[in-house]
């Protein structure tokens, strides 16, 4: 039986980066670069095993990292060599089943996503070799030894290569066996080895992503850090998954802001799946999320009644569409208190309960978190704060197995929106029920630290 084995190539020395420590071991967005990379494959349902190839002096560090992060799929930590292909060969030789899929990926491409990985694995059902690439944006010129243009290739046929590069183990092994007999063998690319030494083997190309960039220079680290802040994924919103239904049944869910709109729909849908749901809001039972004592009391009441709290959702929020100069200070303070202090209070008060159940916390942001917008200055600022809080808590609470995410819905028809924008065409807005489906799929999932986009189909 064949397996999907991710091979993380982490043998780089970091010489071009200008630091003693290789770039894959530097920190970005709260974790080492290689940790972000391994996380993607660790949580991908199609990956059966992970092998990491590195330099001898980092073996012990990677072993400790594997233990600290509870990586269940990291089964081999292998020693690489001076050249990149030495690392590839180390992984090839570590496995013997020629039908296994070896999925080679650069440790310094931490923003690879499930879509790319899944499409590579699907392509391996039909091809023995698969690459990942994106169309080039600029015209490519070829020059001669005098730096004069000698050719301008047709841009529509050109691609910029990325990783993963994926192969049937027997195919890449055969290609290297032939290549190593060539006294002039030189390569930096595994697909290039197959292309040159097994020319009758087609190499299929999966579409990559611009953000699946490789960290090569110091400046790249700053860019990747920003991309992590803006990183999001599509939320599952068509229907509740079977896993979601199973994980909701008999579990305790607390919804703050559950009197109307998205919060009310989350509560209603969860109850239909057998969850024990408790809703709190200013209008329902005079619980204001900006008041820590009230939040603590609400959660304590639920815990005393049920003995556990598995999921906490905070939909409470205020939208004031007004210029800062015209906005009364009381409205500014109320917006900040509810939108920012509110989720901080809910998170802090929920921690002891969620740590017991290895539960999930869900918050809500807005598309305006990526860039402040005129007439939304305070609202945009608060929603950016929510995203930063969620990403920070996901890291802080990872060892407690608490998952923290936030939903980023497109314009949604709720009473709060109607009060600011009036009656808008129905076909331009999301239904709050749609956001509720994505929300419940999110809180029962195993990912954390994610901004989950919910958009009109």
CORTA-V822918 format. One record per residue. N is the residue number from 1. RES is the residue in one small letter. PHI is phi in degrees with one decimal (none if undefined). OMEGA is omega in whole degrees, 0 to 359 (* if undefined). Layout:
N/RES/PHI/OMEGA ; N/RES/PHI/OMEGA
//
This chain:
1/x/none/182 ; 2/x/-80.4/178 ; 3/x/-125.8/174 ; 4/x/-99.1/185 ; 5/x/-113.5/177 ; 6/x/-84.1/178 ; 7/x/-111.3/181 ; 8/x/-91.8/183 ; 9/x/-88.7/185 ; 10/x/-127.8/183 ; 11/x/-98.1/182 ; 12/x/-63.7/183 ; 13/x/-92.2/181 ; 14/x/79.8/184 ; 15/x/-62.8/180 ; 16/x/-72.4/181 ; 17/x/-82.6/177 ; 18/x/78.4/178 ; 19/x/-132.9/179 ; 20/x/-70.8/181 ; 21/x/-84.1/179 ; 22/x/-56.6/188 ; 23/x/-61.6/180 ; 24/x/-68.4/180 ; 25/x/-105.6/174 ; 26/x/-83.3/183 ; 27/x/-94.4/173 ; 28/x/-146.9/180 ; 29/x/50.2/171 ; 30/x/85.8/181 ; 31/x/-135.8/172 ; 32/x/-66.9/181 ; 33/x/-53.2/183 ; 34/x/-65.4/177 ; 35/x/-65.1/176 ; 36/x/-58.5/183 ; 37/x/-64.9/180 ; 38/x/-61.9/181 ; 39/x/-53.8/182 ; 40/x/-58.8/183 ; 41/x/-77.8/177 ; 42/x/-60.4/184 ; 43/x/-94.4/179 ; 44/x/-79.2/186 ; 45/x/-65.7/183 ; 46/x/-88.9/181 ; 47/x/-86.9/182 ; 48/x/-93.5/187 ; 49/x/-156.3/178 ; 50/x/-127.3/171 ; 51/x/-120.3/178 ; 52/x/-111.6/179 ; 53/x/-112.4/185 ; 54/x/-145.1/178 ; 55/x/-81.2/185 ; 56/x/-55.8/184 ; 57/x/-71.1/180 ; 58/x/-109.5/180 ; 59/x/-59.2/182 ; 60/x/-62.4/179 ; 61/x/-62.6/181 ; 62/x/-71.2/176 ; 63/x/-62.9/179 ; 64/x/-66.7/178 ; 65/x/-61.4/179 ; 66/x/-62.5/178 ; 67/x/-67.7/183 ; 68/x/-62.6/183 ; 69/x/-93.4/179 ; 70/x/54.6/179 ; 71/x/-72.2/182 ; 72/x/-82.6/185 ; 73/x/-94.3/179 ; 74/x/-76.1/185 ; 75/x/-106.4/182 ; 76/x/-134.4/170 ; 77/x/-121.5/192 ; 78/x/-109.4/177 ; 79/x/-89.0/179 ; 80/x/-91.5/180 ; 81/x/-148.4/185 ; 82/x/-65.7/181 ; 83/x/-100.6/181 ; 84/x/-59.9/184 ; 85/x/-66.7/175 ; 86/x/-64.2/178 ; 87/x/-67.0/178 ; 88/x/-60.4/180 ; 89/x/-63.1/179 ; 90/x/-59.3/179 ; 91/x/-71.9/180 ; 92/x/-58.1/183 ; 93/x/-75.4/181 ; 94/x/-80.0/181 ; 95/x/-123.2/186 ; 96/x/-122.1/182 ; 97/x/-82.3/185 ; 98/x/-66.1/179 ; 99/x/-89.9/176 ; 100/x/-63.3/174 ; 101/x/-92.3/176 ; 102/x/-100.7/186 ; 103/x/-113.8/184 ; 104/x/-80.3/180 ; 105/x/-140.7/178 ; 106/x/-67.4/178 ; 107/x/-60.2/184 ; 108/x/-93.9/169 ; 109/x/-117.3/188 ; 110/x/-77.3/184 ; 111/x/-100.4/173 ; 112/x/-60.2/183 ; 113/x/-124.3/182 ; 114/x/-63.1/181 ; 115/x/-58.7/179 ; 116/x/-63.6/182 ; 117/x/-60.8/182 ; 118/x/-64.3/179 ; 119/x/-68.7/176 ; 120/x/-63.6/181 ; 121/x/-65.8/177 ; 122/x/-63.8/180 ; 123/x/-64.5/180 ; 124/x/-69.1/174 ; 125/x/-73.8/185 ; 126/x/-119.7/182 ; 127/x/-130.0/179 ; 128/x/-91.2/180 ; 129/x/-143.7/184 ; 130/x/-138.2/177 ; 131/x/-115.4/175 ; 132/x/-127.9/183 ; 133/x/-157.3/176 ; 134/x/-125.6/177 ; 135/x/-61.2/177 ; 136/x/-76.7/182 ; 137/x/-89.9/184 ; 138/x/-106.6/172 ; 139/x/-67.9/180 ; 140/x/-99.0/178 ; 141/x/-116.5/175 ; 142/x/-108.5/183 ; 143/x/-117.1/177 ; 144/x/-95.2/183 ; 145/x/-71.2/176 ; 146/x/-105.8/181 ; 147/x/61.4/173 ; 148/x/-105.5/182 ; 149/x/-62.8/177 ; 150/x/-109.7/179 ; 151/x/-164.1/173 ; 152/x/-128.4/182 ; 153/x/-62.8/177 ; 154/x/-65.7/188 ; 155/x/-62.9/184 ; 156/x/-63.1/181 ; 157/x/-98.3/184 ; 158/x/-98.0/177 ; 159/x/-135.8/175 ; 160/x/-101.3/187 ; 161/x/-73.0/176 ; 162/x/-131.3/167 ; 163/x/-129.2/15 ; 164/x/-71.6/164 ; 165/x/-119.6/195 ; 166/x/-128.3/186 ; 167/x/-150.5/160 ; 168/x/-66.4/186 ; 169/x/-55.6/181 ; 170/x/-64.1/182 ; 171/x/-72.3/182 ; 172/x/-69.0/176 ; 173/x/-64.2/180 ; 174/x/-63.0/180 ; 175/x/-60.2/180 ; 176/x/-70.7/178 ; 177/x/-59.8/178 ; 178/x/-70.5/183 ; 179/x/-60.5/184 ; 180/x/-70.9/174 ; 181/x/-85.6/182 ; 182/x/-87.2/181 ; 183/x/-64.7/180 ; 184/x/-103.5/183 ; 185/x/-63.6/175 ; 186/x/-144.7/178 ; 187/x/-159.2/171 ; 188/x/-126.5/192 ; 189/x/-146.4/183 ; 190/x/-66.5/178 ; 191/x/-62.9/178 ; 192/x/-64.5/178 ; 193/x/-66.1/178 ; 194/x/-63.6/183 ; 195/x/-61.3/184 ; 196/x/-82.7/189 ; 197/x/-101.5/171 ; 198/x/-129.0/189 ; 199/x/-61.9/179 ; 200/x/-85.6/179 ; 201/x/-94.3/179 ; 202/x/-68.7/177 ; 203/x/-111.5/182 ; 204/x/-77.5/182 ; 205/x/-114.0/174 ; 206/x/-87.3/180 ; 207/x/-68.2/178 ; 208/x/-87.0/178 ; 209/x/-137.1/179 ; 210/x/-59.1/184 ; 211/x/-78.2/177 ; 212/x/-78.7/187 ; 213/x/-87.8/179 ; 214/x/-98.1/177 ; 215/x/-79.8/183 ; 216/x/-118.3/183 ; 217/x/-117.4/182 ; 218/x/-54.2/183 ; 219/x/-62.5/181 ; 220/x/-63.8/182 ; 221/x/-63.4/179 ; 222/x/-67.5/180 ; 223/x/-65.9/180 ; 224/x/-63.5/178 ; 225/x/-59.3/178 ; 226/x/-68.0/179 ; 227/x/-64.1/176 ; 228/x/-63.2/179 ; 229/x/-63.3/184 ; 230/x/-93.0/184 ; 231/x/-60.8/177 ; 232/x/-144.9/176 ; 233/x/-141.5/181 ; 234/x/-70.3/177 ; 235/x/-85.2/176 ; 236/x/-77.8/190 ; 237/x/-129.0/183 ; 238/x/-72.1/180 ; 239/x/-164.1/175 ; 240/x/-68.6/177 ; 241/x/-72.6/178 ; 242/x/-62.4/177 ; 243/x/-63.4/178 ; 244/x/-61.3/180 ; 245/x/-59.4/180 ; 246/x/-65.1/183 ; 247/x/-75.0/177 ; 248/x/-86.0/185 ; 249/x/-58.5/178 ; 250/x/78.9/181 ; 251/x/-91.1/183 ; 252/x/-102.0/181 ; 253/x/-121.0/176 ; 254/x/-111.2/180 ; 255/x/-117.3/172 ; 256/x/-94.2/186 ; 257/x/83.6/187 ; 258/x/-95.3/184 ; 259/x/-82.6/180 ; 260/x/-158.0/175 ; 261/x/62.5/185 ; 262/x/-61.1/181 ; 263/x/-59.5/179 ; 264/x/-64.1/180 ; 265/x/-71.0/175 ; 266/x/-60.1/181 ; 267/x/-62.8/182 ; 268/x/-61.6/182 ; 269/x/-66.9/180 ; 270/x/-67.2/178 ; 271/x/-61.0/180 ; 272/x/-63.1/179 ; 273/x/-96.7/175 ; 274/x/89.6/177 ; 275/x/-77.8/174 ; 276/x/-94.0/191 ; 277/x/-110.9/176 ; 278/x/-124.1/181 ; 279/x/-111.2/178 ; 280/x/-135.7/175 ; 281/x/-165.0/179 ; 282/x/-64.7/183 ; 283/x/-80.7/182 ; 284/x/-77.3/187 ; 285/x/-146.3/175 ; 286/x/57.8/174 ; 287/x/-105.4/180 ; 288/x/-103.5/184 ; 289/x/-63.9/178 ; 290/x/-78.2/178 ; 291/x/-106.7/185 ; 292/x/-60.6/182 ; 293/x/-61.3/180 ; 294/x/-67.3/178 ; 295/x/-64.5/180 ; 296/x/-61.6/180 ; 297/x/-63.8/180 ; 298/x/-61.5/181 ; 299/x/-67.2/179 ; 300/x/-63.8/178 ; 301/x/-61.4/180 ; 302/x/-65.1/182 ; 303/x/-63.4/180 ; 304/x/-65.5/180 ; 305/x/-80.1/188 ; 306/x/-112.4/180 ; 307/x/82.3/179 ; 308/x/-167.0/171 ; 309/x/-132.9/185 ; 310/x/-99.4/184 ; 311/x/-137.1/175 ; 312/x/-128.8/180 ; 313/x/-121.7/177 ; 314/x/-117.6/178 ; 315/x/-100.5/182 ; 316/x/-62.8/180 ; 317/x/-166.6/180 ; 318/x/-128.7/175 ; 319/x/-116.7/175 ; 320/x/-117.9/180 ; 321/x/-92.5/186 ; 322/x/-164.3/178 ; 323/x/-69.8/182 ; 324/x/-61.9/183 ; 325/x/-62.0/183 ; 326/x/-90.0/186 ; 327/x/-78.5/177 ; 328/x/-67.0/184 ; 329/x/-60.6/180 ; 330/x/-60.5/179 ; 331/x/-72.1/176 ; 332/x/-62.0/182 ; 333/x/-61.8/181 ; 334/x/-65.0/179 ; 335/x/-62.5/180 ; 336/x/-64.6/182 ; 337/x/-64.2/181 ; 338/x/-75.9/187 ; 339/x/-74.6/184 ; 340/x/-106.6/180 ; 341/x/-60.9/180 ; 342/x/-60.5/181 ; 343/x/-70.7/175 ; 344/x/-64.0/178 ; 345/x/-61.6/181 ; 346/x/-61.1/181 ; 347/x/-64.6/183 ; 348/x/-62.9/181 ; 349/x/-71.3/182 ; 350/x/-80.4/188 ; 351/x/-50.8/184 ; 352/x/-62.2/180 ; 353/x/-79.0/181 ; 354/x/-70.2/178 ; 355/x/-68.6/178 ; 356/x/-72.1/185 ; 357/x/-102.8/187 ; 358/x/51.1/188 ; 359/x/-90.5/190 ; 360/x/-139.9/176 ; 361/x/-117.3/181 ; 362/x/-126.7/178 ; 363/x/-119.2/182 ; 364/x/-133.9/176 ; 365/x/-119.8/181 ; 366/x/-147.5/179 ; 367/x/-59.0/180 ; 368/x/-75.0/179 ; 369/x/-70.9/184 ; 370/x/-77.3/180 ; 371/x/-159.8/179 ; 372/x/-61.4/183 ; 373/x/-123.2/177 ; 374/x/-55.2/181 ; 375/x/77.3/179 ; 376/x/-126.2/190 ; 377/x/-57.0/182 ; 378/x/-70.8/180 ; 379/x/-60.6/179 ; 380/x/-60.3/180 ; 381/x/-62.6/181 ; 382/x/-68.1/182 ; 383/x/-73.9/172 ; 384/x/-65.7/179 ; 385/x/-63.6/179 ; 386/x/-60.6/181 ; 387/x/-62.3/179 ; 388/x/-63.0/178 ; 389/x/-64.2/180 ; 390/x/-60.1/181 ; 391/x/-65.4/179 ; 392/x/-68.3/181 ; 393/x/-67.2/178 ; 394/x/-58.7/178 ; 395/x/-76.1/181 ; 396/x/-60.8/187 ; 397/x/-102.4/184 ; 398/x/-63.4/180 ; 399/x/-69.7/176 ; 400/x/-87.1/180 ; 401/x/63.1/174 ; 402/x/-91.7/180 ; 403/x/-96.9/182 ; 404/x/-130.7/181 ; 405/x/-140.4/174 ; 406/x/-139.1/179 ; 407/x/-91.2/177 ; 408/x/-119.8/183 ; 409/x/-84.6/169 ; 410/x/-65.8/180 ; 411/x/-51.0/186 ; 412/x/-122.4/180 ; 413/x/-76.3/176 ; 414/x/-137.0/177 ; 415/x/-54.9/180 ; 416/x/-64.2/180 ; 417/x/-71.4/180 ; 418/x/-58.6/182 ; 419/x/-67.4/180 ; 420/x/-99.8/187 ; 421/x/-121.8/182 ; 422/x/75.0/182 ; 423/x/-85.3/180 ; 424/x/-106.3/178 ; 425/x/-55.8/184 ; 426/x/-57.9/185 ; 427/x/-75.9/177 ; 428/x/-100.6/185 ; 429/x/-122.3/169 ; 430/x/-73.5/171 ; 431/x/-85.0/180 ; 432/x/-62.7/178 ; 433/x/-64.2/179 ; 434/x/-65.6/178 ; 435/x/-65.6/179 ; 436/x/-63.9/177 ; 437/x/-61.2/179 ; 438/x/-61.4/181 ; 439/x/-65.2/181 ; 440/x/-71.2/174 ; 441/x/-63.5/181 ; 442/x/-73.1/185 ; 443/x/-70.6/179 ; 444/x/-97.0/180 ; 445/x/-81.2/181 ; 446/x/-102.0/179 ; 447/x/-88.5/183 ; 448/x/-149.9/180 ; 449/x/75.3/186 ; 450/x/-102.4/166 ; 451/x/-96.1/188 ; 452/x/-107.9/182 ; 453/x/-78.2/173 ; 454/x/-123.6/187 ; 455/x/-127.6/174 ; 456/x/-64.5/181 ; 457/x/-76.9/*
//
